[in-house]
Amino acid sequence: MPDEVKPNPTEAPTHDAQLAADSITAGEEETPKVDFEADYAAAQQFSVSEIDRTGEGAKAAEAATAPQQEISQQEEVTTEAKPTGNPDDYLEMAKDVGGTQTEAVTSASDDLVQKAFEKGQSKK
């Protein structure tokens, strides 16, 4: 069912649209009829190309997106950490991970903790 366009010259986005709206409202031009259902059906025909309606479309898409170089298969590698139970192993690891001489203190003695508590106490 065609719909009728009702132009409003004050809402026209361009000068040409405003002139066309003025001509239509003055009766100099006929109001265009718009059939949304027919336009939609026509758009559906153009949404899929002719090659895509056959098996050739899938082949062409596969050829266009195929990699140009050979892709190597990845190998799965498993890593297993063997437990030792030796504390010296952990000390060595801690030394590797630990900070440098320029970083903040990484260990706190009981005296250092006690001084921190005393400094944090409010004087009454």
N, C-alpha and C positions, 0 to 999 in steps of 0.2 A: 504494500500500500504506500503510495508516494506521500511524503510529508511536504508541507508548504513552508518555505523559508520566509521568516518575517524579519526583514532587515531593520536595524536601528542605526541611523547615520551617526548618532553620538557615540555608539559603541564600536564603530568601525576601527580596526587596528591600523589601516593604512589610508592614504589619501585616495587611492584607486577604489578601495572598498567603500569609502565614504561617498565617492561620486556614484558608484553603482547603487548603493543604498538610497541615495537621493533620487536617482532615476527611477528606481522601483517604487518608492513611496509616492513620487509624482505621477506615476502611471505611464511613464515614457517607455519603460521596459517591462517585460513580463516577468513575474516572480518565478524563479527556477523551482522545479519539482525535484525532490530528492527521494529515491527509493532505497532505504537503508538495507532491506532484505536482499534486493537484487545486487547492490554493491557488495554486500558481505559474501554472497554466493560467488560473485566474480572474483573477489579477492581470494577465496578458497582455491579457485582454479589456478591462480598464479602463485600460491604459497608453496607448491611442490613442482619442481621442474620435470620435464618429460623424461630425462635420463634417470631421475630418482623413482619413477614409476616402474622401471624395469630392473633387472638384476645388474645391469651395467653400471648403475649409479653406485652400488655398494663396491663393485670392483674398482671403479675410478677413485672413490674415496680412500680405499685401502692402498692403492698405488700412490696416491698423493701424500698420504701420511706415513708411508713405510720409511723406516730409518735408512739412511744412506750408508752408515758404517755398521760393521759387525759389532754386536753387543756381546761382551763376554759374560759367562755365567758366574755368579758369585759363589764363593765357597764358604761353607759353614765351618767356623772354627769354635771349638769349645775350650774354655779355660777352666782349670780346676785348681783351687788353692788347697794345698795339703796342710792339714793342721799339724803343728809341731809340739805345742805345749811347752815350748822353751821360752821363758820370759826374756831372755837376751835378744831373741828375734824381734820382740815387740819394742824393746829399747832402741834397737838399731833403726827400726821403722820410725819411731818417734823422733829420733835425731834427724832423720831425713825430712820429716814433715815439719819439725819445730821451727821456731822463728830464728832470726839472726840476732846479733848483739845490739843492733840499733832499734829493735822492736821493743815493745813494752814487756814488763816482767811476765814470764809465763808460769812461774811457780811462786807460791806464797807460803812463807813459813808461819808457824804459829805466832811468833813475835810480830810479824808484819800484820797479820790479821787482827791481833789484839790492839795494835796501834791504830788500825783503821776503825775499830769499834770505839776506841777512846775518842778519836777525833770526831766521830759521828754523834757522840753523846752531847746533849745540850747541857749547859752549865746551869745548875740550879742554885 
